[in-house]
């Protein structure tokens, strides 16, 4: 993978997927806006919105290059995922993403049943399939798509700031590559953004390729050896969730950062009133 600004923006989608946790008895809509930078230069923006109910969820994310980066590559991405929440377990049922640049538009659609992939459609298909580690049926069971990874159940009674916000491994499949993101708690920080001011959990993250990647991939090897991936998770108490306030990642082009400019939550008025 050539580490252009557009390639960097694509790689951030699964990284953003490490950092939302949710268990809620009523419907909540969480909105987060992010600024994306590479070696200190602003290169993009992203907006995520998730509607989380007691037994269902739906998450949408839109990202695009801006400023100088948009002169180099006109890249836009739209992602969506939906599924079920059963006994604190996230069970994705549908995932779709569309990535567009000045040369092509590619759509990936994935159908799942209780976290097991049933079908994948990629249009147009990738033409670099040779030399990739085969993705087996076992690799497609009990997985999360990159957007469903935005929802992680926090054990009942556990605090939203501390180890319970971080300590977990996420098994992710994006329709091509199967990988794990292993997280662990390393401390707390204080942040202040629109919609939230207070402590956040700091999580170190490690990437592990499982299948679908090229055996001789320089970028995969770099990511597996990368010890400079970190996520800061901000709690939103009404929905008992955490959302990313900051994600940093070392790339072959230098340090990259996704920083929240807004974190907000809105309760469904009908649901909230009915639950009184």
C-alpha positions as CSV (number, residue, x, y, z in Angstrom):
1,X,0.0,0.0,0.0
2,X,1.3,3.4,-1.0
3,X,0.9,5.8,2.0
4,X,-0.8,8.7,0.2
5,X,-3.3,10.8,2.1
6,X,-6.1,8.8,0.6
7,X,-4.6,5.5,1.7
8,X,-4.2,6.9,5.2
9,X,-7.8,7.9,5.3
10,X,-8.9,4.4,4.3
11,X,-6.7,2.8,7.0
12,X,-8.3,5.0,9.7
13,X,-11.7,3.5,9.3
14,X,-10.9,0.2,11.1
15,X,-8.8,2.1,13.6
16,X,-11.8,4.3,14.5
17,X,-13.7,1.0,14.9
18,X,-11.9,0.2,18.1
19,X,-13.4,2.7,20.4
20,X,-17.2,2.7,21.0
21,X,-18.8,0.8,23.8
22,X,-22.6,0.6,24.5
23,X,-25.2,-0.9,26.7
24,X,-28.4,1.2,26.8
25,X,-32.0,0.5,27.7
26,X,-33.5,3.3,25.6
27,X,-32.8,4.7,22.2
28,X,-29.8,7.1,22.0
29,X,-28.3,8.9,19.0
30,X,-24.6,9.6,19.4
31,X,-22.9,12.1,17.0
32,X,-19.1,12.6,16.7
33,X,-17.2,14.9,14.4
34,X,-13.5,14.5,13.8
35,X,-10.6,16.3,12.3
36,X,-8.0,14.2,10.5
37,X,-4.3,15.2,10.2
38,X,-1.1,13.7,8.9
39,X,2.4,15.0,10.1
40,X,0.6,18.0,11.5
41,X,-1.3,19.0,8.3
42,X,-5.1,18.9,8.3
43,X,-6.1,16.4,5.5
44,X,-9.7,15.3,6.2
45,X,-12.9,15.3,8.2
46,X,-15.2,12.5,9.4
47,X,-18.6,12.4,11.0
48,X,-20.1,9.3,12.7
49,X,-23.6,8.9,13.9
50,X,-24.9,5.9,15.8
51,X,-28.4,5.0,16.9
52,X,-28.3,2.5,19.7
53,X,-31.4,0.8,21.2
54,X,-31.8,-2.0,23.7
55,X,-31.7,-4.8,21.0
56,X,-30.6,-3.0,17.8
57,X,-28.1,-0.6,16.4
58,X,-27.3,1.3,13.3
59,X,-24.1,3.3,12.6
60,X,-23.1,5.6,9.7
61,X,-19.8,7.2,9.0
62,X,-18.8,9.7,6.3
63,X,-15.2,10.7,5.7
64,X,-13.5,12.9,3.1
65,X,-10.2,14.5,2.3
66,X,-10.1,18.3,2.6
67,X,-7.6,21.2,2.0
68,X,-4.3,20.4,0.3
69,X,-5.0,16.7,0.4
70,X,-8.1,17.1,-1.7
71,X,-6.0,18.6,-4.5
72,X,-3.9,15.3,-4.6
73,X,-6.8,12.8,-4.3
74,X,-10.5,13.4,-4.3
75,X,-11.5,10.7,-1.8
76,X,-14.8,10.3,-0.1
77,X,-16.0,7.3,1.9
78,X,-19.4,6.3,3.3
79,X,-19.9,3.4,5.6
80,X,-23.0,1.9,7.3
81,X,-23.6,-1.1,9.6
82,X,-26.6,-2.5,11.4
83,X,-27.3,-5.4,13.7
84,X,-28.5,-6.8,16.9
85,X,-27.5,-6.6,20.6
86,X,-28.1,-9.8,22.5
87,X,-27.0,-10.1,26.1
88,X,-24.3,-7.6,25.6
89,X,-23.0,-9.2,22.5
90,X,-22.9,-7.3,19.2
91,X,-24.2,-9.4,16.2
92,X,-23.8,-7.5,12.9
93,X,-26.3,-8.3,10.1
94,X,-25.4,-5.9,7.4
95,X,-22.4,-3.8,6.3
96,X,-21.8,-1.6,3.3
97,X,-19.1,0.9,2.3
98,X,-18.6,3.0,-0.8
99,X,-15.2,4.6,-1.5
100,X,-14.8,7.1,-4.4
101,X,-11.8,8.9,-5.8
102,X,-11.2,10.7,-9.1
103,X,-10.7,7.3,-11.0
104,X,-13.2,4.8,-9.6
105,X,-16.0,4.1,-7.2
106,X,-16.0,0.8,-5.3
107,X,-18.7,-0.7,-3.1
108,X,-18.4,-3.5,-0.6
109,X,-21.6,-5.2,0.8
110,X,-21.6,-7.9,3.4
111,X,-24.5,-9.9,4.8
112,X,-24.1,-11.6,8.2
113,X,-26.0,-13.8,10.5
114,X,-25.2,-13.5,14.2
115,X,-21.6,-12.3,13.4
116,X,-21.0,-15.0,10.7
117,X,-20.5,-13.8,7.2
118,X,-23.0,-15.3,4.7
119,X,-22.2,-13.3,1.5
120,X,-19.8,-10.6,0.3
121,X,-20.2,-8.6,-2.9
122,X,-17.4,-6.2,-4.1
123,X,-18.0,-4.1,-7.2
124,X,-15.8,-3.7,-9.1
125,X,-13.8,-6.6,-7.6
126,X,-10.2,-6.1,-6.6
127,X,-7.7,-7.4,-9.2
128,X,-4.8,-8.0,-6.8
129,X,-6.0,-11.3,-5.3
130,X,-2.8,-13.3,-6.0
131,X,-0.4,-13.8,-3.1
132,X,-3.0,-13.2,-0.4
133,X,-3.5,-15.4,2.7
134,X,-6.7,-17.4,2.1
135,X,-9.7,-16.3,4.2
136,X,-11.3,-19.5,5.6
137,X,-14.8,-20.1,6.7
138,X,-13.5,-20.2,10.3
139,X,-12.1,-16.7,9.8
140,X,-15.6,-15.4,8.9
141,X,-17.3,-16.6,12.1
142,X,-17.8,-14.5,15.2
143,X,-16.5,-11.4,13.6
144,X,-17.2,-7.6,13.6
145,X,-17.3,-5.5,10.5
146,X,-15.3,-2.2,10.8
147,X,-18.4,-0.2,11.8
148,X,-19.9,-2.8,14.2
149,X,-16.5,-2.6,16.0
150,X,-17.7,0.9,17.0
151,X,-20.0,-0.9,19.6
152,X,-18.5,-2.8,22.5
153,X,-20.5,-3.9,25.5
154,X,-19.1,-2.8,28.8
155,X,-19.8,-5.3,31.7
156,X,-22.7,-4.2,33.9
157,X,-21.5,-2.1,36.9
158,X,-18.1,-1.4,35.4
159,X,-16.9,2.2,35.1
160,X,-16.7,4.0,31.8
161,X,-13.2,5.3,32.5
162,X,-10.5,2.7,33.2
163,X,-9.5,-0.8,32.1
164,X,-13.1,-1.8,31.4
165,X,-13.2,0.7,28.5
166,X,-10.1,-0.7,26.9
167,X,-9.2,-4.2,27.7
168,X,-10.4,-6.4,24.8
169,X,-9.5,-7.9,21.4
170,X,-11.7,-7.1,18.3
171,X,-11.9,-9.7,15.5
172,X,-12.6,-7.6,12.4
173,X,-13.4,-8.5,8.8
174,X,-13.9,-5.9,6.1
175,X,-14.8,-8.2,3.2
176,X,-11.2,-8.6,2.1
177,X,-8.9,-8.6,5.2
178,X,-9.4,-10.4,8.5
179,X,-7.4,-8.8,11.4
180,X,-7.5,-8.4,15.2
181,X,-7.1,-5.2,17.1
182,X,-5.9,-5.9,20.7
183,X,-6.4,-3.1,23.2
184,X,-5.2,-2.5,26.7
185,X,-5.6,0.3,29.2
186,X,-2.5,2.5,29.9
187,X,-3.9,5.5,31.8
188,X,-6.3,8.5,31.8
189,X,-6.1,12.0,30.5
190,X,-8.4,15.1,30.6
191,X,-9.9,16.6,27.5
192,X,-12.3,19.3,26.5
193,X,-14.3,19.3,23.3
194,X,-17.8,20.5,22.3
195,X,-20.2,18.3,24.2
196,X,-17.7,16.8,26.6
197,X,-15.1,17.9,29.1
198,X,-13.5,15.5,31.6
199,X,-11.4,12.3,31.9
200,X,-10.8,9.8,29.1
201,X,-9.3,6.3,29.0
202,X,-6.1,5.9,27.1
203,X,-5.8,2.6,25.3
204,X,-2.7,1.2,23.5
205,X,-3.7,-0.8,20.4
206,X,-1.8,-3.5,18.5
207,X,-2.7,-4.8,15.0
208,X,-2.5,-8.5,14.1
209,X,-3.1,-9.7,10.5
210,X,-5.1,-13.0,10.3
211,X,-6.0,-13.6,6.7
212,X,-6.7,-11.8,3.4
213,X,-3.5,-9.8,3.5
214,X,-0.6,-10.2,1.1
215,X,2.2,-12.4,2.5
216,X,4.9,-10.0,1.4
217,X,3.0,-6.8,2.2
218,X,5.2,-4.1,3.6
219,X,2.3,-2.1,5.0
220,X,1.0,-5.2,6.9
221,X,4.4,-6.0,8.3
222,X,4.7,-2.3,9.4
223,X,1.3,-2.3,11.1
224,X,2.0,-5.6,13.0
225,X,5.3,-4.0,14.3
226,X,3.6,-0.7,15.0
227,X,3.7,0.2,18.7
228,X,2.4,3.8,18.1
229,X,-1.3,3.3,17.9
230,X,-3.3,4.8,20.7
231,X,-7.0,5.6,21.3
232,X,-8.5,8.0,23.9
233,X,-12.0,7.1,24.9
234,X,-14.5,9.6,26.3
235,X,-17.5,8.4,28.4
236,X,-21.1,9.5,27.6
237,X,-23.0,8.5,30.7
238,X,-26.6,8.6,29.6
239,X,-26.1,5.8,27.1
240,X,-23.3,4.1,29.0
241,X,-20.9,4.3,26.1
242,X,-17.5,5.5,25.3
243,X,-16.5,7.3,22.1
244,X,-13.1,8.2,20.6
245,X,-11.9,11.7,21.4
246,X,-8.5,11.0,19.8
247,X,-6.8,8.3,17.8
248,X,-3.1,8.5,16.9
249,X,-1.3,6.2,14.5
250,X,2.2,6.0,13.1
251,X,2.2,5.5,9.3
252,X,4.9,5.0,6.7
253,X,4.4,8.8,6.0
254,X,4.6,9.8,9.7
255,X,2.3,10.4,12.6
256,X,-1.4,10.7,11.9
257,X,-4.2,11.8,14.2
258,X,-7.9,11.8,14.4
259,X,-9.2,14.3,16.9
260,X,-12.8,14.8,18.0
261,X,-14.2,18.4,17.6
262,X,-17.6,17.4,18.9
263,X,-19.2,14.6,20.9
264,X,-22.9,14.8,21.6
265,X,-25.8,12.5,22.6
266,X,-29.5,12.9,22.1
267,X,-32.1,10.6,23.7
268,X,-35.2,9.5,21.7
269,X,-37.9,11.8,23.3
270,X,-40.7,9.2,22.8
271,X,-38.5,6.3,24.2
272,X,-37.3,8.4,27.1
273,X,-40.8,9.6,28.0
274,X,-42.2,6.1,27.8
275,X,-39.5,4.7,30.1
276,X,-40.3,7.1,32.9
